[in-house]
Amino acid sequence: MFRNGNRTRNRFAMIAASAAAGAMLLTACDGTDTDAATSTGKEVAGAAADAARSLNLLSGTAEQNSAKPGTGDWANSPGKPASRPVARRWVQLSASRAGALDPVVVNGAGFTLYRFDKDTADPSKSNCDGDCATTWPPVLIAPGGRIFIDGVDKSDVGVVERTDGTLQVTLGGWPVYRFSKDLKPGDTNGQGVGGTWFGVTPDGQKAGVPSEEPAAPGENEGDDQGEAATSAVLFDDPGFADNGSQGLAGEGCQNVFRDDVASSIQAEGSLKIWSEADCEGESKVIDGDVADLSAIGFDNDVSSVFFG
């Protein structure tokens, strides 16, 4: 009697295990779209390499590929911020324009995607976990999922396994993220935050920041290199407190995205700040970081910056 009871319990355990395995197989391999992947991090971790190889990279947009409404990138409606990492059955990577960033990659719902300077691209590795991943939800793809690419080279697209075993999409080796404070398509509120977060270009570079090219042999010899700043981060509060910030870069005159809010500036080199757009009005030359713009009479009064 006792032995029969054990066999019965074992049989039910085997049935339950088979059912769970079948559910995992359906989650990873069926052709239907779901709002979010149901695989756990442990399930993904055990087959991360196989999952990466099984991803489907498809040319064109989700709409052109007849993705099911309300799934993948379309699951987050406009006005609802990304709040937690969710592995989707499909994601879209489109070369586009958002605010002053052109080009920059957006997802299928038109939300800006970002990269993090504290990550690495070779090898690919994300260093944004915990609270960071809540503020900056990583773009996750389910095993066997589909990545629609629109204006992005397939050779620049990949995935990296995160510490929890989930798969994060990469561009040029850089892990990519959403920003929780972008509330509608086209928002770029994450640009320049902390001096480490930037929109990502189709090949994984920083959007809105000029690429750095090495000087030719003998070029600029004898000159003071690095004297003029080429980028700056403007913080809403004194002391570089990251309660709100925006990055700015380029050549010549650049208008800030949110004017008349900066109270401190970080910059490597000299630049000129202006009280009005298009480098007009009152101006002041600064050299390097300024922890409190009120000390030079420019608190909440920066509307444009001149680089060079």
C-alpha positions as CSV (number, residue, x, y, z in Angstrom):
1,M,0.0,0.0,0.0
2,F,2.8,2.4,1.0
3,R,4.8,1.5,-2.1
4,N,1.8,2.0,-4.4
5,G,1.2,5.4,-2.8
6,N,4.8,6.4,-3.6
7,R,4.5,5.2,-7.2
8,T,1.2,7.3,-7.5
9,R,2.9,10.4,-6.2
10,N,5.9,9.9,-8.4
11,R,3.7,9.5,-11.4
12,F,1.9,12.8,-10.6
13,A,5.3,14.5,-10.2
14,M,6.4,13.3,-13.6
15,I,3.2,14.5,-15.2
16,A,3.6,17.9,-13.6
17,A,7.2,18.2,-14.7
18,S,6.3,17.2,-18.2
19,A,3.6,19.8,-18.3
20,A,6.0,22.5,-17.1
21,A,8.5,21.5,-19.7
22,G,5.9,21.7,-22.4
23,A,4.9,25.2,-21.2
24,M,8.5,26.3,-21.4
25,L,8.8,24.9,-24.9
26,L,5.7,26.7,-26.0
27,T,6.8,29.9,-24.5
28,A,10.2,29.8,-26.3
29,C,9.2,28.3,-29.6
30,D,5.6,29.0,-30.6
31,G,4.9,31.5,-33.4
32,T,2.3,33.6,-31.5
33,D,2.9,36.9,-29.9
34,T,2.2,37.4,-26.2
35,D,2.4,40.6,-24.1
36,A,5.4,39.4,-22.1
37,A,7.6,36.3,-22.0
38,T,6.8,33.9,-19.1
39,S,10.3,32.3,-19.0
40,T,12.1,32.9,-15.7
41,G,15.7,34.1,-15.5
42,K,16.9,30.6,-14.5
43,E,15.2,29.0,-17.5
44,V,16.9,31.5,-19.9
45,A,20.3,31.3,-18.2
46,G,20.5,27.6,-18.9
47,A,20.2,28.1,-22.6
48,A,21.3,31.7,-23.2
49,A,23.7,30.8,-26.0
50,D,21.0,28.7,-27.8
51,A,18.4,31.4,-27.3
52,A,20.7,34.0,-28.8
53,R,21.2,31.9,-31.8
54,S,17.5,31.2,-32.2
55,L,16.5,34.9,-32.3
56,N,14.9,36.0,-35.5
57,L,16.1,39.2,-37.1
58,L,13.6,40.4,-39.6
59,S,13.9,43.4,-41.9
60,G,11.1,46.0,-41.7
61,T,8.8,47.2,-39.0
62,A,6.5,45.2,-36.7
63,E,3.6,46.5,-38.7
64,Q,5.1,45.4,-42.0
65,N,5.7,42.0,-40.5
66,S,2.1,41.8,-39.2
67,A,2.8,41.7,-35.5
68,K,-0.2,41.2,-33.3
69,P,-1.7,44.4,-31.8
70,G,-1.1,44.9,-28.1
71,T,2.1,42.8,-28.0
72,G,5.8,43.4,-28.0
73,D,6.8,47.1,-28.0
74,W,3.1,48.0,-28.5
75,A,2.2,46.7,-25.0
76,N,3.3,50.0,-23.4
77,S,0.8,52.6,-24.4
78,P,1.8,56.3,-24.7
79,G,1.5,58.1,-21.4
80,K,2.5,55.0,-19.4
81,P,6.2,55.0,-18.5
82,A,8.3,51.9,-18.7
83,S,8.5,50.8,-15.1
84,R,10.0,47.4,-15.0
85,P,12.0,45.1,-17.2
86,V,9.8,42.7,-19.2
87,A,11.1,40.2,-21.8
88,R,8.9,40.7,-25.0
89,R,8.1,38.3,-27.7
90,W,9.3,41.0,-30.2
91,V,11.0,44.3,-30.2
92,Q,11.7,46.8,-32.9
93,L,14.8,48.8,-33.6
94,S,14.3,51.8,-35.9
95,A,16.7,54.5,-37.0
96,S,14.7,57.7,-36.5
97,R,14.8,61.2,-35.0
98,A,13.7,62.2,-31.5
99,G,13.9,65.8,-30.3
100,A,17.3,67.1,-31.3
101,L,18.8,63.6,-31.7
102,D,19.2,62.5,-35.3
103,P,19.8,59.7,-35.9
104,V,18.7,57.8,-32.8
105,V,17.1,54.4,-32.4
106,V,13.5,54.1,-31.2
107,N,11.4,51.1,-30.4
108,G,8.2,50.0,-32.1
109,A,6.1,52.4,-30.1
110,G,8.5,55.3,-31.0
111,F,10.2,55.5,-27.6
112,T,13.9,56.6,-27.5
113,L,16.4,53.9,-26.6
114,Y,19.6,54.7,-24.6
115,R,23.0,53.3,-23.8
116,F,25.0,53.6,-20.5
117,D,28.7,54.7,-20.4
118,K,29.3,52.3,-17.4
119,D,28.4,49.3,-19.5
120,T,30.9,47.7,-21.9
121,A,30.6,46.7,-25.5
122,D,33.6,44.4,-25.9
123,P,32.6,42.2,-24.3
124,S,29.0,43.2,-24.0
125,K,28.0,43.6,-20.3
126,S,25.3,45.5,-18.5
127,N,26.1,47.2,-15.2
128,C,22.6,48.5,-14.6
129,D,20.7,46.3,-12.1
130,G,18.3,46.8,-9.2
131,D,16.9,50.3,-8.9
132,C,18.9,51.3,-11.9
133,A,17.0,48.8,-14.1
134,T,13.7,50.2,-12.8
135,T,14.6,53.7,-13.8
136,W,16.2,52.5,-17.0
137,P,14.4,49.3,-18.0
138,P,16.6,47.1,-20.2
139,V,15.2,46.2,-23.6
140,L,14.7,42.4,-23.1
141,I,13.8,39.8,-25.7
142,A,12.3,36.4,-25.0
143,P,14.2,33.3,-26.1
144,G,13.3,32.6,-29.8
145,G,11.8,36.1,-30.0
146,R,11.8,38.4,-33.0
147,I,13.8,41.6,-33.5
148,F,12.4,43.8,-36.3
149,I,15.1,46.1,-37.7
150,D,14.4,49.2,-39.7
151,G,17.3,51.3,-40.8
152,V,19.7,49.2,-38.6
153,D,22.4,46.9,-39.9
154,K,21.9,43.2,-38.8
155,S,25.6,43.0,-38.0
156,D,25.2,45.6,-35.3
157,V,22.3,43.8,-33.5
158,G,22.9,41.2,-30.8
159,V,21.9,40.1,-27.2
160,V,23.8,39.8,-23.9
161,E,22.9,37.7,-21.0
162,R,22.2,39.7,-17.8
163,T,23.0,38.7,-14.3
164,D,19.5,37.4,-13.8
165,G,19.7,35.3,-17.0
166,T,17.4,37.4,-19.2
167,L,18.5,38.5,-22.6
168,Q,19.1,42.2,-23.3
169,V,19.3,43.6,-26.8
170,T,22.5,45.2,-27.9
171,L,23.6,47.7,-30.6
172,G,27.2,47.7,-31.6
173,G,27.8,45.6,-28.5
174,W,26.2,48.2,-26.2
175,P,23.2,47.0,-24.1
176,V,20.1,49.2,-24.8
177,Y,17.5,50.6,-22.4
178,R,14.3,52.7,-22.1
179,F,13.9,55.6,-19.7
180,S,11.1,55.6,-17.2
181,K,10.6,59.4,-17.5
182,D,10.0,59.3,-21.2
183,L,6.2,59.4,-21.2
184,K,5.5,59.7,-24.9
185,P,7.1,58.8,-28.2
186,G,9.8,61.2,-29.2
187,D,10.7,62.2,-25.6
188,T,14.5,62.4,-24.9
189,N,14.4,63.1,-21.2
190,G,17.2,60.6,-20.6
191,Q,19.7,62.3,-22.9
192,G,22.9,63.3,-20.9
193,V,21.5,62.2,-17.5
194,G,24.4,62.0,-15.1
195,G,26.8,62.5,-18.0
196,T,26.6,58.8,-18.6
197,W,23.3,58.1,-20.4
198,F,22.8,59.0,-24.1
199,G,20.4,58.0,-26.9
200,V,21.9,55.2,-29.0
201,T,22.6,55.4,-32.7
202,P,22.0,52.5,-35.1
203,D,25.6,51.4,-34.7
204,G,25.7,51.7,-30.9
205,Q,27.4,55.2,-30.7
206,K,26.2,58.1,-28.5
207,A,23.4,60.1,-30.3
208,G,24.0,63.8,-30.2
209,V,27.7,63.5,-29.3
210,P,30.3,64.0,-32.1
211,S,32.4,60.8,-32.5
212,E,36.0,61.2,-31.4
213,E,38.6,60.9,-34.1
214,P,42.3,60.5,-33.4
215,A,44.4,63.4,-34.6
216,A,46.7,62.8,-37.5
217,P,50.4,62.4,-36.6
218,G,51.9,65.8,-35.8
219,E,48.5,67.5,-35.8
220,N,48.0,70.1,-33.0
221,E,51.6,69.5,-31.7
222,G,52.5,72.3,-29.4
223,D,48.9,73.4,-28.9
224,D,46.9,73.1,-25.7
225,Q,44.7,70.1,-26.5
226,G,41.4,69.7,-24.8
227,E,41.1,73.4,-24.1
228,A,37.6,73.9,-25.7
229,A,34.8,71.7,-24.5
230,T,32.8,69.7,-27.0
231,S,30.0,68.6,-24.6
232,A,28.5,69.6,-21.3
233,V,25.9,68.3,-18.8
234,L,23.6,70.9,-17.3
235,F,22.1,70.0,-13.9
236,D,18.8,71.5,-12.6
237,D,20.3,71.8,-9.1
238,P,23.6,73.2,-7.7
239,G,26.4,70.8,-6.9
240,F,25.7,68.5,-9.9
241,A,22.8,66.9,-8.0
242,D,21.2,64.4,-10.4
243,N,17.6,65.4,-9.7
244,G,17.3,66.5,-13.3
245,S,19.9,67.0,-16.0
246,Q,20.4,67.3,-19.7
247,G,23.3,66.7,-22.0
248,L,24.4,69.0,-24.8
249,A,27.1,68.5,-27.4
250,G,28.2,69.6,-30.9
251,E,30.0,72.4,-32.6
252,G,29.2,76.1,-32.5
253,C,26.0,77.3,-30.9
254,Q,23.6,74.7,-29.4
255,N,20.3,75.5,-27.8
256,V,19.5,73.6,-24.6
257,F,16.5,71.2,-24.6
258,R,15.0,72.8,-21.4
259,D,16.1,76.4,-21.0
260,D,16.3,78.5,-17.9
261,V,16.6,75.5,-15.5
262,A,20.3,74.9,-15.1
263,S,22.0,75.6,-11.7
264,S,25.3,73.8,-12.3
265,I,27.4,72.6,-15.3
266,Q,30.0,69.9,-15.9
267,A,32.3,70.4,-18.8
268,E,35.8,69.3,-19.8
269,G,37.2,72.5,-21.2
270,S,35.9,76.0,-21.9
271,L,32.6,77.1,-23.4
272,K,30.3,80.1,-23.5
273,I,26.8,80.1,-22.0
274,W,24.1,82.5,-23.2
275,S,20.9,83.8,-21.6
276,E,18.9,83.5,-24.8
277,A,18.5,80.9,-27.6
278,D,20.8,81.0,-30.6
279,C,23.6,82.4,-28.5
280,E,22.1,85.8,-28.0
281,G,21.6,88.0,-24.9
282,E,23.9,88.0,-21.9
283,S,26.9,85.6,-22.1
284,K,29.7,84.2,-19.9
285,V,32.8,82.2,-20.6
286,I,33.4,79.3,-18.2
287,D,36.3,76.9,-18.0
288,G,35.4,73.5,-16.7
289,D,32.9,72.6,-14.0
290,V,30.7,75.3,-12.3
291,A,29.0,73.9,-9.2
292,D,26.8,76.9,-8.6
293,L,25.8,79.1,-11.5
294,S,24.3,81.7,-9.2
295,A,27.9,82.6,-8.3
296,I,28.4,84.0,-11.8
297,G,24.9,85.4,-12.2
298,F,23.6,82.6,-14.4
299,D,21.3,80.5,-12.2
300,N,18.3,79.3,-14.2
301,D,19.3,81.5,-17.0
302,V,21.1,79.3,-19.6
303,S,19.3,79.0,-22.9
304,S,22.2,78.1,-25.3
305,V,25.8,77.1,-25.3
306,F,28.6,77.8,-27.7
307,F,31.3,75.1,-28.2
308,G,34.6,75.8,-29.8
